[in-house]
Amino acid sequence: MAVRNAGGAENAVLTALDRSVKRRSVLEAIDALVDRLQRKLAAQPQAKMVWDTIPMALFDPAPPGAVRSAWVFILRAGTATGAERHPNSRQRTMSYRGAGDLQVRLGGRWRSHALAGNLDAPVGRRWVSIPENTWHQVVVGDRNWAVVSFHTAEADQLIEERPHPADPGSSLRRRYLEEASADRVERST
């Protein structure tokens, strides 16, 4: 089950990740990455989103929850990313700048998780935890949205599956960094 207002152990992981992100050195690195990615998105009008990884060495001590990779995504205003899932990774995502709706498919229907980028807001308003192999998609409002995601898979091992356009019962699979390793851009269709 997707967790927004998490309890127990998962809430403790999200709270610890939140503290890690709020460290001055981490905030400065993420801010610089967000600014660079915003410029990159502006220069690529066909892109739905751009992303890059965050060096894990930046997090000392290492993040909790078996985190193996960290990412920053800039999602274009007015974009819906389409469904995807990660069969080999739990995803924990924080709204960093801006706001959006990270939708998770549970029990055959999409459930909205409206997230805000106010770093002073409660963890439950900024974070969502998505178990392995769970369909999710992002719907962005009228401004670009910056998110920070933590995965339990290594960056070069993270698998993305998307529904096959010709056969909704099957999916297309790739490693996340394979397709756009040079640009790290997902284009609109």
C-alpha positions as CSV (number, residue, x, y, z in Angstrom):
1,M,0.0,0.0,0.0
2,A,1.2,3.5,-0.8
3,V,1.9,5.5,2.3
4,R,1.4,9.2,2.6
5,N,0.4,9.5,6.3
6,A,2.7,6.7,7.2
7,G,2.8,5.0,10.6
8,G,5.3,2.9,12.3
9,A,8.6,2.0,10.7
10,E,7.9,3.6,7.3
11,N,7.1,7.0,9.0
12,A,10.4,6.7,10.9
13,V,12.2,6.2,7.5
14,L,10.4,9.2,5.9
15,T,11.2,11.4,8.9
16,A,14.9,10.4,8.8
17,L,15.0,11.0,5.1
18,D,13.4,14.4,5.6
19,R,16.1,15.3,8.2
20,S,18.8,14.2,5.8
21,V,17.5,16.4,3.0
22,K,17.2,19.4,5.3
23,R,21.0,19.4,6.1
24,R,22.6,22.6,4.8
25,S,25.1,20.8,2.6
26,V,22.4,18.6,1.1
27,L,20.0,21.5,0.5
28,E,22.7,23.5,-1.2
29,A,23.6,20.6,-3.5
30,I,19.9,19.9,-4.3
31,D,19.2,23.6,-4.9
32,A,22.1,23.8,-7.4
33,L,20.9,20.6,-9.2
34,V,17.3,21.9,-9.3
35,D,18.5,25.2,-10.8
36,R,20.6,23.4,-13.5
37,L,17.7,21.1,-14.3
38,Q,15.2,23.9,-14.6
39,R,17.5,25.6,-17.2
40,K,17.8,22.3,-19.0
41,L,14.0,21.8,-19.1
42,A,13.5,25.3,-20.4
43,A,16.0,24.6,-23.2
44,Q,14.1,21.4,-24.2
45,P,10.5,22.4,-24.9
46,Q,9.5,18.8,-25.9
47,A,10.6,17.3,-22.6
48,K,8.0,16.2,-20.0
49,M,10.7,16.0,-17.4
50,V,14.4,16.0,-16.8
51,W,16.4,14.4,-14.0
52,D,19.7,13.5,-12.6
53,T,21.0,11.5,-9.7
54,I,22.3,12.9,-6.4
55,P,25.7,11.5,-5.3
56,M,25.0,9.1,-2.4
57,A,28.3,10.3,-0.7
58,L,26.4,13.6,0.0
59,F,24.4,11.7,2.6
60,D,26.5,11.1,5.7
61,P,25.4,9.1,7.5
62,A,23.8,7.0,4.8
63,P,20.1,7.3,4.4
64,P,17.9,4.8,6.2
65,G,15.4,2.4,4.6
66,A,17.9,0.5,2.4
67,V,18.2,3.5,0.1
68,R,20.7,2.9,-2.7
69,S,20.0,5.9,-5.0
70,A,18.7,9.5,-4.9
71,W,17.3,11.5,-7.7
72,V,16.0,15.0,-8.5
73,F,13.3,15.4,-11.1
74,I,11.9,18.5,-12.6
75,L,8.4,17.8,-14.1
76,R,7.0,20.3,-16.6
77,A,4.0,22.4,-15.7
78,G,0.7,20.9,-17.1
79,T,2.2,17.5,-17.6
80,A,0.9,14.0,-16.8
81,T,3.8,11.6,-16.9
82,G,1.8,8.4,-17.5
83,A,1.8,5.3,-15.5
84,E,5.1,3.6,-14.5
85,R,6.3,1.2,-11.8
86,H,9.6,-0.1,-10.5
87,P,9.6,-3.9,-9.9
88,N,12.9,-3.8,-8.1
89,S,12.6,-0.7,-5.9
90,R,10.6,1.0,-3.2
91,Q,10.3,4.7,-4.1
92,R,10.1,7.4,-1.5
93,T,9.4,10.9,-3.0
94,M,9.4,14.3,-1.5
95,S,7.9,17.5,-3.0
96,Y,10.9,19.9,-3.0
97,R,9.7,23.0,-4.9
98,G,6.2,23.5,-6.2
99,A,3.3,21.1,-5.8
100,G,1.7,18.3,-7.7
101,D,-0.3,15.1,-7.5
102,L,1.6,11.9,-7.2
103,Q,-1.1,9.3,-8.0
104,V,-0.7,5.7,-6.9
105,R,-2.8,2.8,-8.3
106,L,-4.2,0.7,-5.5
107,G,-7.0,-1.8,-5.6
108,G,-7.7,-1.1,-9.3
109,R,-8.1,2.7,-8.9
110,W,-5.9,5.7,-8.9
111,R,-5.5,7.5,-5.5
112,S,-4.3,11.1,-5.4
113,H,-1.5,12.3,-3.1
114,A,-1.4,16.0,-3.4
115,L,2.1,17.1,-2.2
116,A,3.4,20.5,-1.4
117,G,7.0,21.8,-1.6
118,N,7.0,23.8,1.7
119,L,9.9,22.3,3.7
120,D,8.2,23.4,6.9
121,A,5.0,21.4,6.1
122,P,4.4,18.1,7.9
123,V,6.1,15.0,6.4
124,G,2.7,13.6,5.4
125,R,2.0,16.6,3.2
126,R,5.4,16.4,1.4
127,W,6.2,12.7,1.1
128,V,4.8,9.6,-0.4
129,S,6.2,6.0,-0.2
130,I,5.5,3.7,-3.0
131,P,6.1,-0.1,-2.6
132,E,7.9,-2.1,-5.3
133,N,5.9,-2.9,-8.4
134,T,3.2,-0.3,-7.7
135,W,1.8,1.8,-10.6
136,H,2.2,5.5,-10.1
137,Q,2.0,8.7,-12.2
138,V,2.5,12.4,-11.7
139,V,0.1,15.2,-12.6
140,V,1.7,18.6,-12.5
141,G,-0.2,21.9,-12.1
142,D,0.5,25.2,-13.6
143,R,4.2,25.5,-12.5
144,N,7.1,23.1,-12.9
145,W,7.5,20.7,-9.9
146,A,10.8,19.7,-8.4
147,V,10.8,16.4,-6.5
148,V,13.5,14.4,-4.7
149,S,13.1,10.6,-4.9
150,F,15.0,7.9,-3.0
151,H,15.1,4.3,-4.4
152,T,16.1,1.0,-2.9
153,A,17.7,0.1,-6.2
154,E,21.1,1.4,-7.3
155,A,20.8,4.1,-10.0
156,D,22.1,1.9,-12.8
157,Q,19.9,-1.0,-11.8
158,L,16.6,0.9,-11.3
159,I,14.0,-0.7,-13.7
160,E,11.0,1.3,-15.1
161,E,8.0,-0.5,-16.5
162,R,5.3,1.3,-18.5
163,P,2.1,-0.1,-20.0
164,H,2.6,-1.3,-23.6
165,P,0.7,1.0,-25.8
166,A,-0.5,-1.8,-28.1
167,D,-1.2,-4.3,-25.4
168,P,-2.4,-2.9,-22.0
169,G,-2.0,-6.3,-20.4
170,S,1.8,-6.2,-20.9
171,S,4.5,-3.6,-20.2
172,L,7.7,-2.2,-21.6
173,R,10.7,-2.5,-19.4
174,R,14.0,-0.6,-19.3
175,R,16.6,0.5,-16.9
176,Y,15.9,4.0,-15.9
177,L,19.3,5.4,-16.9
178,E,19.6,3.4,-20.2
179,E,17.2,5.3,-22.6
180,A,18.3,8.8,-21.9
181,S,21.7,8.4,-20.3
182,A,23.2,11.3,-22.1
183,D,20.3,13.7,-21.7
184,R,18.2,12.2,-18.9
185,V,15.1,13.6,-20.6
186,E,11.8,12.1,-21.2
187,R,10.1,13.5,-24.3
188,S,6.5,14.2,-24.9
189,T,4.7,12.1,-27.5
